[in-house]
């Protein structure tokens, strides 16, 4: 997650690890209605609003509420990959208006690697 691009995972398939107390992927994710909806939004060029929770460890700044709206984004990619032996589905979203400052970007950040610079899987 940076100021203009968000890489997210599809929901579901998680369980609480009794040893560590952390949520881990317990089963492979499969394409269901959520994934089909994102694919439809890509095809129809529909923007979506992204919401982030204050427990998200990938957010570059502190979220002021339990949940907060990031902004309008356009979904650009859907793919699956293996992570720790399980298949997970990922999404890539680009901010609709990248020139507008993103409230979640830390103010003291001098330079950042942008996720838009990295190649995406096919």
Order of alpha helices (4+ residues) and beta strands (2+ residues): beta-beta-beta-alpha-beta-beta-beta
